[in-house]
Amino acid sequence: MRSLRGGQLAPRVVQIYAAFNGDGVSVLVSESDLDAAARVDAPLSPELADAAAQARRPDLIGQLRASLDGDDRARKLAAAKALLALDDRASGELLESRSVVETDAVVAKSFIAIATRMRGPQAAVDLFEAFDTDPQLARLLVSNYNSHLRPRSGDIRFLACALEHYVRRSLPWLSTLRASLWDNGVYLIVDALSNETATRLLRGEDHRTERDALLALLSEVQVLAGDDDLVADARVLQAALSD
């Protein structure tokens, strides 16, 4: 509803979101677009799913769940990550059941990774550290944070744990991981830890142990990384945590 200002109706401010479509291109989605989607019982496009996650729209959970079916990989992945961002833990069982019948191996493993995180960050730690975990599934547990998920304390611990394993190459699959995939995984971790919420948590006394460990690990990342942008991002995060 618009408010009165000077005896006249003030124009309604419509929120606009930059969201990725099925081709990975950033497009604009408005709150009005989301309102229209909420009135239709139909799957969402990737950009609508992405925007729904950003806007925190639980009224679109039904449409997001419907978007998990079909042949559109981008739509299914965007919908699953939106459900994660909305903390719709009830969708965990649905994702697990979908993973059994899903014919796209990447989507199936993504569903498992997201369903695991829906059980809590410690479940993700346990699966990531298990020596018999499928390497692609382990990497997808890190990819969960390439989303609009708001990190909690447990997520900080997962990311710090994952970064240490990457730097030390202390899991069987990490010992043979090619450099480009190593850089990609570490980039996702550094990017997630650079999130405003994550940085605020890390600067608190409750996470002094993780912060001290990360400061040392980020120095090593700057030596080991083959990507200049990753080196720069690691340096920026280290500075933010050192203040």
N, C-alpha and C positions, 0 to 999 in steps of 0.2 A: 504494500500500500504506500502511496506517495504521501509525504507529510506536508502540512500547511506552512508556508513561509511568506510572510508579508501579505497574508490574506489570499495567496494564490497557491495552487498545487505545485510543489516542487517536482521537477522532472525525475522520473525513476532512474536510478543508476543501475545499469545492467552489467554484471560481472562478465568479463571476457577471459577465456583460458586459451593458452597456446598448447595445443595437443597434437599428438602424432597420428597421422592416418595410416592406412595399410601399406603405403609405400615408404613409410618412415619420414614423411615430409610434415613439417610443423604447420598446422592450420589453426584458424581461430574458431572457437566454439563459445557460444554465449550461454548465459544462464537461461535465456529464453529457449534455446535449443534443447537444453536438458529438461526444462519444464515440459516441452512438447513431447520429448521421448518418454517422460514419466506417464504420460496419458495414453500411451500405446503399448499394448502387451506384445512386444516384439524384441528380437535381439538388437544390440547396439553395435554401431560401427566402431572400429578401433579408436577413432578420435573422440567419440561420445563416451566410450568406456574410460579413456584416459582423463577426459574432463570431469567425469563423474567422480573419479578418485580424487582429483584435485579439489573439487567442490564439496567433498564429503557428503554425498547424496545417498543416504541409506534407502530412500524411497525408490532407488533404481536397482536395488539388489535383485529383485525378481528378473528384470531385464538382463542384468549381468549374468545371472545363472543360466538364463536361456541362451546367452551368447557363447557358452562353453561347447555347444554342439556345432556340427557342420564341418565344412572343409576349409574355412578361412583361418589359417594359422595366426595371422596378426590379430584378428578379432578375438580368438580364444585366449591368446596370451595376454592381451590387454584386459580382457574381462577378468581373468584369474588374478592378475596383479591388482586390479581395482578392488576386487573382493578382499584381497589381503590388506590393502590400504584402508579399507572400511572396517577392518577387524571383524569381518563376518565369519567367525569361527565355525558357525553352523554349516558353512559351505565346505569345510574340510573333508567330511565324509563324501560329499558329492564329488569333489575333485579326485579323491582316491578311487572312487568307483568309476569315474570317467577315464582315469588313467589306465584301467584294465582293458577297456575296449577301444581306447584311442589308437589309431593306426599310425599317427605321426609320432615317431619316437621322441623328438624334441619336445613336443607338446605334452606327451605322456609324462616324461621326466620332469618337466616344468610343473605340471599339476602336482606331482609327488613332492617336489621341493617346496612349493607354496603351501600345500596341506601340512607338511612337516612344520614349517614356521608358524602356521596357525595354531599348532599345539604348544607353541612357546619357543623362545630363543634357545633354551637348553636342549630341546629336541633337535634343533638345527645343529647345535654344537656336537651332540652325540653322533648324529649321522655323518657330519663332515669329518669327524676324527676317526670314524670306524675304518679300519684298514681294508675292508672288503667293499666299501661303498663305490658304486660306479663313478668313474672320474667325471663324466659329464654331469651326473646328478650332483656331485660335490660342487662343481663350478656353478651350477644353477642355484645352489643354496646361497652363493654369494650374489648371483644375479638377481635374487629376490629384492635386493636393496636398490636395484636400478628401477625404482618405482616411487610411488608417493607414500610409502609406508613411513609413519612417524616412529623413529627409533626410540626404544625404551632402554633401560639400563642393561637388560639382558642382551639386547642387540649390540650394544657397545662391547660387551664381553665377547660375543660371537665374532665380531669384526676384528677385534684385537687378536683373538685366538687364530682366526683365519690368516691374518697378515703375518703372524709369527710363523705359521706353517709354510706360507708362501716363501718368506724370506729364507727360512732354514731348509726348504724343500724336504720337510720331515715326514711326508706321507708318500707311500709308494708311487702314486700317480704323479705327484709333484716332482719326483726325482727325474722324470723323463719328459716333463711338460715343455713344449717348445716355447721359445722366447716370446713370440707374439701373444700366445695365450697366457703366459705368465704376466706380461705387461697388462693385458686386458683385465685379468682377475685382480691384480693389485690396484689398477686404476679404479675399478668398481668399489673396492674397499676404501681407498683414499677419498673418493668422491662421496661415499656414504658417510664417512667420518667428518667430512667437511660441511655436512648439513648443519644448519644453525642450531637445531635441537641437539644433535650429537655433540657438537663442539661445546655447547653450554653444559651438557652432562659431564663431558670429559674434564671441564675446568672445575668441577665440583670436587669436594673432598672425598665423596664416596667412590670416586673413580681415580684417585691418585695413583694406585697401582697400575691401572691400565694406561694412564697418561704417561707415567714414567717409562713404561715398556714401549709405548708407541713412539715417544721421542727418540729412543735409540733405534727402533726399527725403521723409522722414517729416514734416519741418516743412512742406513744401509740400503734402503730403496733408492736413494739418490745415486748410489754407486752402482747398483745392480741393474737398474732399469735401462732399457734401450730406447725408450721413448722420451724425447725432450719435454713434451707436455706433462708427462707423468712425473718427471723429475721436478718440474716447476711446481706442480700441484702438491707434491710431497713437501717441498720446501715451504710453501705457503701455509700448509696445515701445521707443520712443525713450528713455524713462527707464531701461529695463532694459539697453539697449546703452550708455548714457552712464555707468553706474556704474564 
